[in-house]
C-alpha cells in the first residue's frame, strides 16, 4: 500500500508493467524463428518501480502468465488449453503474434457495518492480435474473437479467482491491484494520510536487471503418409512462429471510487 500511495502521489496514476522486445530487430528475430537469441526488456511506469516488491510481483505474474499460455506448465484448471493447443484446432501453419495483459474489470470501495474500508475488484486477462510494422510490433485494428490467445484469455478470466487460489503469484498480483485501488480512493477522497505511510517499505532505487532472455517454446510436428500400404518418409512441417507479449495494465483510473458503498448483509 505504501508503494501504491507513492505512485499515486508522485505520478498521479497506477503502477504499470510490460515485457517488450528491446527493439524492432528483436521482434524480427522472434518472428524469424530465432527466439532463443532475442532479449526482452522490463518496462515499468514509473521507472523507479524496478526492483521494488510491487515491480517484482508484476513481472513474475506476467512472466508466469506467458509460461502458462505457451504450455510450459500444466494448466491450473482441468480442461484448460494453452494457446498452442487452440492453434492446433485452426491449423499450425497459421503464424500470429499477440499480447495479453492483466486488467481490473470491476473495482469499488465498500464499507462494512463497523466502518472498515474494503477494496473489492474483479480481475481478468485481455488479449489483442499484433502485426510486425515498421517500428516493431503494433496492435491490429481488430482482433478476431476466435484468436487462440483471445480464447485463452477468456478461459483464464472465467476461472481467475480459482487460479489465484492455486497460483500464489496471481494472488499477490491481486493484492497489488487492491492496494492500487485503496491508494486511488485515499488520495482522491482527501483522507489525511500520515507522512510515514509514504516512507514504509524498501528503498526505491535498488539494483535490478531490466533485460531478460525471451521465453520461447519449440514444438515440432510431422505428417506420416501411407502409400500402397507402405509408410513413406515423414514430412516435416515448415517452421511457424507464435509470439506472445504483454504486461500488467490494471486500468483502475477509469473507475470512480470516491463514493464507497455499504457491504450488503443478509
Order of alpha helices (4+ residues) and beta strands (2+ residues): alpha-beta-alpha-beta-alpha-alpha-beta-beta-beta-alpha-alpha-alpha-beta-beta-beta-beta-beta-beta-beta
